[in-house]
Amino acid sequence: MSATLASFFYLVAAAAFILGLKQLQSPVTARRGNQLAALGMLIAIVVTLLLTDIISPWIVVAGLVVGGAVGGFLARTVEMTAMPQLVAAFNGFGGGASALVAAAEFLTSDALPLRTDITIVLSTVIGAVTFSGSFVAFGKLQGLVSGQPVGYPGQRFGDALLAAAVIGLGVWVVVGGSTPAFWLLVLAALTLGVVRVLPIGGADMPVVISFLNAFSGIAASMAGFVIESNALIISGALVGASGLILTNIMVKAMNRSLGNVLFGAFGAAAMEGGPGAIGEKPVRSATADDAAVTLAYADSVIVVPGYGLAVAQAQHNLKELANLLEERNVDVRYAIHPVAGRMPGHMNVLLAEADVEYDKLYDLDQIQEDFPRSDVALVVGANDVVNPGARDDETSPIFGMPILDVDKATTCIVIKRSLSPGFAGIDNPLFYLDNTLMFFSDAKRAMTDLVAAVKEA
């Protein structure tokens, strides 16, 4: 393949990346945008392999078949509850691949320009940190590693020393071209990724996943500069920029700074009074019949889904309940908090899987003012994102975090297995309000019971 023809196809691939990313802005066009971006990546990979004549076309085809089969298998078999783990793993593999590309260029070239050496070091460090950090995040989400912050004595000093070592080794590699120093750099970067994600609590995993996604894109873009691949530079830059924008949106939604998320060990402190204080205050407990009557005779219901909905795989049952209510002329809408679930957009994807209409999904800013005018706010497995302490209690660790004002609805029904705290590790005053009904149940069982009760109401 000629260089001119390759450049044309790279331009086509870059256009597909940009248009695909643009279409991801709307749930209506997101699937088509994802397919378009995937097509662009396919074009870029095939052109690169044919242009460089690294391997035969038959091996390219074999790789596409095997990779496509694995991807199709994962798409059909991975449960929605495991999707955050899968995204974390994808981030890790992306960062690791970029580090390998940079490492291969360093190890197989005798003399490289200074700018290339610098780019190799950046791609290797960012890629290695992304690789190890992403799989620590995977472990936390999968339950293989504690979701609580995990640290060691003198961690701030130790992490600073490790970061200084990474910088020093990077300079040594650039100036001296030392292979032993390069391998020490890789080891130090992998260690840095582990020790920086371990102290971050489970409540912040959506932000961490988004940030590591940005890191994987930056590493890929750096690798593109190393091997002079415009397609890789563009695609990596798009992933990096979009990941950083999403990270910024999410930390704002938590009234936090990125530095506080990465270095604050949020979630370490338990609620004041300790776990023993939970449940000592009186609550209004409701049965399925109580909740069903309240829902069936309401004019408007706002559903607030949380990770408990995903764990129970109750989205289809929730959709069935909503259909029954709508048959009774109840206006049913869904309020999605930016950090609901365990990854960015988790609740949107979950509800889309159950064929919930896109125009019924509202983000925090769009629906916040409607809660005081709503008859019922139905909270399904959410906790911290509906905690009024974030709005009213200046001593709360999450004070200032924007929440969904479900407590302002005429009646708030909270479906939850117990009064246990959420990822933030603090109690929720919502549970004890006079207009709150606590329906203690697994989300899927609760939805099934409510469907049966509404039919009889």
C-alpha positions in Angstrom: 0.0 0.0 0.0 1.3 3.4 -1.0 1.9 6.1 1.7 -0.6 8.4 -0.1 -3.3 5.9 -0.1 -2.6 5.1 3.6 -2.8 8.8 4.5 -6.2 9.0 2.8 -7.5 6.0 4.8 -6.1 7.5 8.0 -8.0 10.6 7.3 -11.2 8.6 6.8 -10.5 6.8 10.1 -9.9 10.1 12.0 -13.2 11.4 10.6 -15.0 8.3 11.8 -13.5 8.8 15.3 -14.7 12.3 15.5 -18.2 11.7 14.1 -18.5 8.6 16.3 -17.6 10.6 19.4 -20.1 13.3 18.5 -22.9 10.7 18.2 -22.1 9.3 21.6 -23.5 12.5 23.1 -27.1 11.2 22.7 -28.5 7.9 23.7 -30.5 7.8 20.5 -27.3 7.9 18.3 -24.8 6.3 20.8 -25.0 2.8 19.3 -24.4 4.1 15.8 -21.6 6.3 17.0 -19.9 3.4 18.7 -20.1 1.3 15.5 -18.7 4.2 13.4 -15.8 4.7 15.7 -15.1 1.0 15.7 -15.1 1.0 11.9 -12.6 3.8 12.0 -10.3 1.9 14.3 -10.6 -1.2 12.1 -9.6 0.8 9.1 -6.6 2.3 11.0 -5.4 -1.0 12.2 -5.6 -2.8 8.9 -3.9 0.1 7.0 -1.1 0.3 9.5 -0.4 -3.5 9.3 -0.5 -3.5 5.5 1.6 -0.3 5.2 4.4 -1.4 7.4 4.3 -5.0 6.0 4.9 -6.3 9.5 2.8 -9.4 9.0 1.0 -11.1 6.1 -2.6 -10.2 5.3 -3.8 -13.6 6.4 -2.5 -13.1 9.9 -4.4 -9.7 9.9 -7.6 -11.5 9.0 -6.9 -14.2 11.6 -6.4 -11.5 14.2 -9.6 -9.8 13.3 -11.6 -13.0 13.4 -10.2 -14.0 16.8 -10.5 -10.5 18.3 -14.0 -10.1 16.9 -15.1 -13.4 18.4 -13.7 -12.6 21.8 -15.4 -9.1 21.7 -18.7 -10.6 20.6 -18.5 -13.2 23.3 -17.9 -10.6 26.0 -20.6 -8.3 24.7 -23.2 -11.1 25.0 -22.1 -12.7 28.2 -20.8 -10.0 30.5 -23.6 -9.0 33.0 -24.4 -5.3 33.4 -23.2 -5.5 37.0 -19.7 -6.5 35.7 -19.6 -3.8 33.0 -17.5 -1.4 35.2 -15.0 -4.2 35.8 -14.8 -4.8 32.0 -14.3 -1.1 31.3 -11.5 -0.9 33.9 -9.9 -3.9 32.2 -10.2 -2.3 28.8 -8.5 0.8 30.2 -5.7 -1.3 31.6 -5.1 -3.2 28.3 -5.1 0.1 26.4 -2.5 1.6 28.6 -0.4 -1.6 28.6 -0.5 -1.8 24.8 0.7 1.8 24.5 3.5 1.1 26.9 4.5 -2.0 24.9 4.6 0.0 21.7 6.9 2.6 23.2 9.1 -0.1 24.9 9.5 -1.9 21.6 10.6 1.2 19.9 13.2 2.0 22.6 14.6 -1.6 22.7 14.9 -2.1 19.0 16.4 1.3 18.0 20.0 2.3 18.5 19.8 6.1 18.3 16.7 8.1 18.6 16.1 11.9 18.5 15.7 13.6 21.9 12.0 14.3 21.4 11.3 10.6 20.6 13.1 9.5 23.8 11.0 11.9 25.8 7.8 10.7 24.2 8.8 7.1 24.8 9.3 7.7 28.5 6.0 9.5 28.8 4.1 6.8 26.9 5.7 4.1 29.0 5.1 5.7 32.3 1.5 6.8 31.6 0.7 3.4 30.0 2.2 1.4 32.9 0.5 3.5 35.5 -2.8 3.0 33.7 -2.3 -0.7 33.3 -1.6 -1.5 37.0 -4.0 1.1 38.4 -6.8 -0.1 36.2 -6.5 -3.7 37.3 -6.4 -2.5 41.0 -9.7 -0.7 40.2 -10.9 -4.0 38.6 -10.1 -5.8 41.8 -11.9 -3.3 43.9 -15.0 -3.5 41.7 -14.9 -7.3 41.5 -14.5 -7.6 45.3 -11.0 -9.2 45.0 -9.6 -6.1 46.7 -11.2 -4.2 49.6 -13.4 -1.3 48.4 -12.2 0.6 51.4 -9.1 2.8 51.1 -6.0 0.7 51.6 -2.8 2.4 52.5 0.5 2.0 54.4 2.3 4.0 57.1 3.9 7.1 55.7 2.1 6.7 52.4 2.2 10.4 51.3 6.0 10.5 51.8 6.4 7.0 50.2 4.3 7.9 47.1 6.2 11.2 46.7 9.5 9.4 46.9 8.3 6.8 44.3 7.1 9.6 42.0 10.5 11.3 42.3 12.1 8.0 41.4 10.0 7.7 38.3 11.0 11.2 37.2 14.7 10.5 38.0 14.7 7.2 36.1 12.9 8.9 33.2 15.6 11.5 32.9 18.3 8.8 33.1 16.6 6.9 30.2 16.4 10.1 28.1 19.9 11.2 28.8 21.8 7.9 29.0 19.6 5.5 27.0 20.2 2.9 29.7 18.2 -0.3 29.2 18.4 -1.3 32.9 17.2 2.1 33.9 14.3 1.7 31.4 13.2 -1.6 33.1 13.5 0.0 36.5 11.3 2.9 35.1 8.6 0.4 34.0 8.7 -1.3 37.4 8.4 2.0 39.3 5.5 3.1 37.1 3.6 -0.1 37.6 4.1 0.2 41.4 3.0 3.8 41.3 -0.3 2.8 39.6 -1.0 0.2 42.3 -0.2 2.4 45.4 -2.2 5.4 44.0 -5.4 3.5 43.3 -5.4 1.3 46.4 -6.0 4.3 48.8 -9.1 5.4 46.8 -12.4 4.2 48.2 -15.2 2.5 46.3 -17.3 5.6 46.2 -14.8 7.3 43.9 -14.4 4.4 41.5 -16.5 6.1 38.7 -14.1 9.0 38.8 -11.1 6.7 38.8 -12.4 4.7 35.9 -13.0 7.9 33.9 -9.6 9.3 34.8 -7.8 6.1 33.9 -9.7 6.1 30.6 -8.2 9.5 29.9 -4.8 8.2 30.8 -5.1 5.3 28.4 -5.9 7.8 25.6 -3.0 10.0 26.5 -0.6 7.0 26.5 -2.0 6.0 23.1 -1.4 9.5 21.7 2.1 9.5 23.0 2.7 6.1 21.4 1.4 7.6 18.2 4.1 10.2 18.3 6.7 7.5 18.9 5.8 5.5 15.8 4.6 8.5 13.8 1.1 7.3 13.4 -1.4 10.1 12.9 -4.4 7.8 13.4 -3.1 6.7 16.8 -2.3 10.3 17.8 -5.8 11.5 16.9 -7.7 8.6 18.4 -5.6 8.8 21.6 -6.1 12.5 21.9 -9.9 12.2 21.5 -10.0 9.5 24.2 -7.8 11.5 26.5 -9.7 14.8 26.0 -13.2 13.2 26.4 -12.0 11.2 29.5 -10.7 14.4 31.1 -13.9 16.3 30.3 -16.0 13.5 31.8 -13.8 13.3 34.9 -14.2 17.1 35.4 -18.0 16.7 35.1 -18.0 13.9 37.7 -15.8 15.6 40.3 -18.0 18.7 40.0 -21.1 16.5 40.5 -19.4 15.4 43.8 -18.3 18.9 44.8 -14.8 17.6 44.9 -11.5 18.3 43.2 -9.6 15.7 41.2 -6.7 16.0 43.7 -9.1 15.3 46.6 -10.3 12.1 44.8 -6.8 10.9 44.0 -5.2 11.8 47.3 -7.9 12.3 49.8 -8.7 8.6 50.7 -12.4 9.5 50.6 -14.6 6.8 52.2 -12.1 5.9 54.9 -14.1 7.4 57.7 -17.2 5.7 59.0 -20.2 7.7 60.0 -20.1 9.5 63.3 -21.2 7.2 66.0 -20.0 4.1 64.2 -22.0 1.4 62.5 -23.8 0.6 65.8 -25.7 3.8 65.5 -27.4 2.8 62.3 -31.0 1.7 62.8 -31.4 3.2 66.2 -33.6 6.0 64.9 -37.2 5.2 64.0 -38.2 4.6 60.4 -41.5 4.2 58.6 -41.4 0.7 57.2 -43.7 -0.2 54.3 -44.9 -3.4 52.7 -45.3 -4.1 49.0 -49.0 -3.3 49.3 -48.4 0.0 51.1 -45.9 1.1 48.4 -48.1 -0.2 45.6 -51.1 1.9 46.7 -49.0 5.0 47.0 -47.5 4.5 43.5 -50.8 3.4 41.8 -52.7 6.4 42.9 -50.0 9.0 42.2 -50.1 11.4 39.3 -46.3 11.6 38.9 -43.4 9.3 39.9 -39.7 10.0 39.6 -37.6 6.9 39.8 -34.0 7.2 41.1 -31.9 4.1 40.2 -28.7 3.2 42.0 -26.1 0.5 42.1 -28.5 -1.8 44.1 -30.7 -2.0 41.0 -27.7 -3.2 39.0 -26.6 -5.7 41.6 -30.1 -7.3 41.7 -30.4 -7.1 37.9 -33.9 -5.6 38.4 -34.0 -3.2 35.5 -36.5 -5.3 33.5 -38.7 -5.7 36.5 -38.6 -2.0 37.1 -39.6 -1.4 33.5 -42.6 -3.8 34.0 -43.6 -1.8 37.0 -43.4 1.5 35.1 -45.5 0.1 32.3 -48.2 -0.8 34.8 -48.2 2.6 36.3 -48.3 4.3 32.9 -51.3 2.2 32.0 -52.9 3.9 35.0 -52.0 7.3 33.6 -49.1 7.9 36.0 -46.3 10.0 34.6 -43.1 8.0 35.2 -39.7 9.5 34.7 -36.1 8.6 35.7 -33.6 10.8 37.4 -30.0 9.9 36.8 -27.2 11.3 39.0 -23.8 11.8 37.2 -22.1 9.4 39.6 -24.9 6.8 40.1 -23.5 3.3 39.8 -19.9 2.1 39.5 -18.9 3.7 36.2 -19.8 6.8 34.1 -23.3 6.4 32.5 -23.9 3.0 34.3 -27.6 3.7 35.0 -28.3 5.0 31.5 -26.9 1.8 30.0 -28.7 -0.3 32.5 -32.1 1.3 31.7 -31.4 1.2 28.0 -30.9 -2.5 28.3 -34.5 -2.7 29.6 -35.8 -0.6 26.7 -36.7 2.4 28.8 -37.4 5.3 26.4 -34.5 7.7 26.1 -36.8 10.7 26.5 -37.8 9.6 30.0 -34.2 9.8 31.3 -33.3 13.1 32.9 -30.0 14.3 34.5 -29.8 16.1 37.8 -30.1 19.6 36.4 -33.1 18.8 34.2 -35.3 17.2 36.9 -34.2 18.7 40.1 -36.9 21.3 40.3 -39.6 18.8 39.6 -39.2 16.8 42.9 -41.3 19.3 45.0 -44.1 18.9 42.4 -43.9 15.1 42.3 -46.2 12.8 44.3 -43.6 10.0 44.7 -39.9 9.7 44.4 -39.0 6.0 44.1 -35.4 5.3 45.1 -34.2 1.9 44.0 -30.8 0.9 45.5 -29.4 4.5 45.6 -27.9 6.0 48.8 -25.2 8.7 48.7 -26.7 10.5 45.7 -29.9 11.1 47.6 -28.4 11.9 51.0 -29.9 15.3 52.2 -26.9 15.7 54.5 -24.9 16.7 51.5 -27.2 19.7 51.2 -28.0 20.5 54.8 -25.2 19.2 57.1 -22.0 21.2 57.0 -20.3 18.5 59.1 -21.0 15.8 56.6 -18.1 14.5 54.5 -20.1 14.9 51.4 -21.4 18.4 52.2 -21.8 20.4 49.0 -22.1 17.4 46.7 -25.1 18.0 44.4 -27.8 15.4 45.2 -31.2 14.5 43.8 -33.8 16.2 46.2 -36.0 13.2 46.6 -36.9 14.3 50.1 -38.8 17.2 48.7 -41.3 14.9 46.9 -44.7 14.4 48.7 -43.7 10.8 49.5 -40.3 9.1 49.1 -40.2 5.3 48.8 -36.7 3.9 49.4 -36.1 0.3 48.4 -33.1 -1.0 50.2 -32.0 -4.2 51.8 -31.1 -2.5 55.1 -30.2 0.8 56.7 -26.5 0.2 56.0 -24.5 3.2 54.7 -23.5 3.5 51.0 -20.0 3.7 49.5 -19.3 7.0 51.3 -19.6 5.1 54.7 -22.0 7.6 56.3 -25.6 7.4 57.5 -28.4 8.8 55.4 -30.9 11.2 57.2 -33.4 10.5 54.3 -34.3 7.2 55.8 -35.7 8.8 59.0 -37.9 11.6 57.5 -41.6 11.6 58.1 -42.4 11.5 54.3 -40.1 8.5 53.7 -41.3 4.9 53.5 -38.6 2.3 53.8 -39.3 -0.8 51.8 -36.7 -3.3 53.0 -36.0 -5.8 50.2 -33.7 -6.9 47.4 -34.5 -4.7 44.4 -35.5 -7.5 42.1 -37.8 -9.1 44.7 -39.2 -5.6 45.6 -40.0 -4.9 41.9 -41.7 -8.4 41.5 -43.8 -7.8 44.6 -44.7 -4.3 43.6 -45.8 -5.5 40.1 -48.1 -8.1 41.7 -49.5 -5.6 44.2 -50.1 -2.8 41.7 -52.1 -5.3 39.6 -54.4 -5.8 42.5 -54.5 -2.2 43.7 
